[in-house]
Amino acid sequence: MLRLPTIIRVLLIASLLSTSSLIGCAKGETLTPADLGAAKNMWQQNGFQSYALTLEITGDKIETGLFEIEVNKGEITKATRNGDNLATTDGFYTIDGIFVFLENELELGNDPARYFGAAPGSRIYMRAHFDPQLGYPTRYLRAVTDTKHNIKVEVKSFKKL
């Protein structure tokens, strides 16, 4: 029987526990193309072009913080990060941009070794939750075991303008 040194066993257990806690915090279902498509269709049918939302983004290798976004007729009119004005009007911060991001995530998730530098046998977890009435994404979590490519995007507030 192979006996691993104590430090390796401790690190393995810590890695598993941290991934488990990330997955448990997602409060959503596994992200699938069908669920994403249904949510996007629901969002598009509601026709919201003007709204305000607050996003909390956390993770590795990304710009993190609390983002307050206002969209008027599909265009970003206000964007702040932790209270400071953002110079960007990147569509990522809109609901439509988040849908594009999630579509890309599904594609990247097909090859975690290539896109996230994951070791063979690593697992990728992608969980999402969508607003049941309007379809917009309320939470998304990507956790790639044994990497620093984890992200959580959560809509903290949303209102139609």
N, C-alpha and C positions, 0 to 999 in steps of 0.2 A: 504494500500500500504506500502510495506517495504521500509524504508529509511535507507540507509547505511551511516555510519559516513563519513564525508568529507575526512578524511585521507584514508579510504578504497577505496572510489571512485577514489581518485587521484592515488593511487597505481594500481588499476585495469586499469585505462586509460593508465598509464605509461607502464604497462606490455603489453597491447595490442599494443601500439604505437611502442615499441621496437621490438616486434615480427614482426609487419608489416614492419618496416624498414629493418629488417634482410631479410625477404622474398623478398622485393622489390629489394634488392641489389644482389640477387642471379643471376638474368639475365639468367634464365634457365627455363626449364619445370619441372613438377613433375617427379621425378625419378620413372621409372617403370621397371619391369624385362624385358619387350620386348625391350624398348629403350636401356637398358644396354646391353642386349644380341646382339642387332644389332651393337652397337658401338664397342663392344669387337670383334665381328667377323670382322668388317671393319679394326680394328687395327691389328688383327692377319693376315689378308690377305695382308696387306702392308708389313709385314715381317721386321719391324725395330728392329734390335737387338743392334744398337749402336746409341746413341743420348745423347744430353745434355738438361736438363730442369731446370727451376727455379720455385720452388713452394713457394707460400706464404700460411702459415697455421696459422689461428687464431681461437680462441674459448676458451672454458672453459675446465679445467682439462686435457689439452693436452700440448705437447711441441710445442710452437708457434715460428714463425720467418720466415725468408727467407732462403730457402734451395736450394743450388745449387748442382745438381746431374749430374754425367756423368756415362753413362752405355756403356760398351763395350762388345759386344757379349753376352748380357743378364746379365752381372755381373756389379755391381757398382764398378767403379774405382776411383771415387771422390765423396765425400759427405761433404758439409759444411752447417752449420747453422749460419746465421748472420756473415759469414766470418770465423768462427772457424771450424776446422776439426771435423767431427763426428767420434766417435770410432766405430759406428755401420755400418753395411752394410745391414741393414734391408731392405728387398724387398718392404716394404711399400712405399718407396720413388721412386720406379720405376713405369712406366705406368702400367705394369702387376700387381704390388702390389696395385695400386690405384683401379684397377678393382676388385681385391679380396676384398679390403676394402668396395667398393660400394655394392658388393654382400652381404657381412656381414651386412651392414647398412640396406639393404632391409629386411633381416631376423630379425634384432633387432627392426626395425620399426613396426613389426607386434605386438609387445607387449611392448609399451613404459613404462607401469607401472612396468613391471618386469626388464627391462634393463636400464631404465633411472630414475626410481623412480618417474615417473610422476603420479600426482593425477588423480583419475577417472575424465574423461571429458577433460583432457588435450589433446592438439593436437600436432601432430608431422608433421613437414613440411620437405620434402626432395626434393630439386630441383637440377637439374644438366644440364650442357650443354656439348656437345661433339663436337670436331672439325669435320666439315662436310666432309672434304676430307680424313682425316686419322683415325677418330674415337676415338682418345684419349680424356679422360675427360679434359675439360678446366676449369670447375668450379663445385663445389659441396657445397651445404649448407644444414645442418641439424639444425633445430630449434625446440626444444621441449618446449612448453609453460610451464611456471611456474617451470622450472628446470635450472640447470647450466650444461646442456649437449648439448651445441650448438657448432658447428664447421663450419668452412669455409675453403675449400681447393681450391686454384686457381693456375693454371699453368700460370705463368707470361711470360715465354718464352719457346720455344721448337725448337730444330734444330737437323737434322739428322747429325751424324758424319761419 
